[in-house]
Amino acid sequence: MDANKPIFKRLLHFSFSVAQKKCGKWNDYEMKVAPYQKGEPIYYEFTKCPVAEFAKEHDLLEVMPAFCNTDYTAMELLYARLMRTTTCANGAKCDYTICGD
């Protein structure tokens, strides 16, 4: 999969949209996916993360980068770049902006 190609970028957005529906069904994460816009980065965010909630509750926030930073590697494998300003562990949401590399 190559996020630089429009068809794969569209497929990636579709997969995040499906994940959003599953989050709503399972009531674990809360996720919002921005509408797809041709030529624009994909944007989605989590406003509830059970892993971050557990880490906060048990004073384990120092291990969260080990969980969260794997997202960068995952996107690199898809020839994409992840830009994120906050996570649920250090802010109110985990924001993802994904574009081609």
Secondary structure, DSSP 8 states (H G I E B T S, - for coil): --TTSHHHHHHHHHHHHHHHHHHHHHTSSEEEE----TTS-EEEEEEE-HHHHHHHHTT-GGGHHHHHTHHHHHHHHTTEEEE-S--TTTSS-EEEEEEE-
